[in-house]
Amino acid sequence: MEFKRQYIVNEDSQRVAVQLDIDTFEKIENVLENYALVQLINADSSEILNFEEAKKYYAR
């Protein structure tokens, strides 16, 4: 994945921020959300339900 970056510089020409196009930002956001979800799922120590058990559980 290639990032189109634009740098914001201060009066000393030092980079102080990065600006990304919205498509790139949304791709990064999606990757981070998916990663966080996987981490949450892996950290969950609750019982794993099969499909039928899950249907009964959520039908309550």
Buried (B, 14 or more C-beta within 10 A) or exposed (E): EEEEEEEEEEEEEEEEEEEBEEEBEEBEEEEEEEEEEEEEEEEEEEEEEEEEEEEEEEEE
